[in-house]
Amino acid sequence: MVDEWVQQASRRRRLYKIFLPKGTNVKCWICGMDGANQLDHKLPRSKFPELTWDESNIVPAHDTCNNAKSDTLDPPGIGVPSEDW
C-alpha cells in the first residue's frame, strides 16, 4: 500500500521548495553537515501519521542519514562531524 506522503507529489514538492530551496546548501538535522538532499520527519510517519504534513515535523536530511534513522524516534549516532576533526 502506498502512503499519503508518496501519493501527494505536488504537496511534497511544495515542502521541498520551502526546506531545500534550489541554489542553497542546507544542513542535515541529523549530522549537522551541509548538503541535505531529502526531507525527513523528526517523528516518523509510520508512528505518527497525523504529523505527515505538519511542517514543524519536517526537516532537511541527507538520504544516508535519513535511511540510517529509519523510523526510530532518535537520530542515530553518526560520529564526530568533520568540522571537529
C-alpha positions in Angstrom: 0.0 0.0 0.0 1.3 3.4 -1.0 1.1 6.0 1.8 -0.2 9.6 1.6 3.4 11.1 1.5 4.2 9.1 -1.6 0.9 9.7 -3.4 0.8 13.5 -3.0 3.8 14.6 -5.0 2.7 18.2 -5.6 2.3 18.7 -1.9 5.7 17.2 -1.2 7.3 19.4 -3.9 6.0 22.5 -2.2 7.7 21.4 1.0 11.0 20.7 -0.8 10.8 24.3 -2.1 10.4 25.6 1.4 13.0 23.4 3.2 15.5 22.7 0.4 15.4 25.7 -2.0 17.4 25.3 -5.2 20.8 27.0 -5.1 21.2 26.8 -1.3 23.4 24.5 0.8 21.2 23.2 3.7 22.5 21.4 6.8 21.3 18.0 7.7 19.4 18.0 11.0 20.9 14.6 11.9 24.7 15.0 11.3 24.9 18.8 11.0 26.8 18.7 7.7 25.9 20.7 4.6 24.3 19.1 1.6 21.0 17.8 2.9 19.1 16.4 -0.2 16.0 15.0 1.3 13.2 15.7 3.8 12.8 13.7 7.0 10.1 13.5 9.6 11.5 14.0 13.1 8.7 11.9 14.4 8.3 9.1 11.8 5.2 8.9 9.6 4.8 5.2 10.5 4.3 6.0 14.2 2.7 9.5 13.8 0.7 9.6 10.6 -1.2 12.6 11.8 2.1 14.6 11.6 2.8 13.7 8.0 2.2 17.2 6.7 3.0 19.1 9.8 5.8 21.5 8.8 7.2 21.6 12.4 7.9 17.8 12.0 9.7 18.1 8.6 13.4 18.8 8.4 16.2 18.5 5.9 18.5 15.5 5.9 21.0 13.6 3.8 19.5 10.5 2.3 22.1 8.3 4.1 21.3 9.9 7.5 17.6 9.6 6.9 17.9 5.9 5.9 20.1 5.2 9.0 17.5 6.8 11.2 14.7 4.9 9.5 11.5 5.1 11.6 13.1 5.5 15.0 12.4 8.4 17.3 16.0 9.4 17.8 18.7 10.1 15.2 21.5 7.6 15.0 24.9 8.3 16.5 26.7 9.3 13.3 30.1 10.1 14.9 32.2 13.2 15.0 31.4 15.8 12.3 34.4 16.5 10.0 34.4 20.2 11.1 35.6 18.9 14.6 38.5 16.9 13.2 
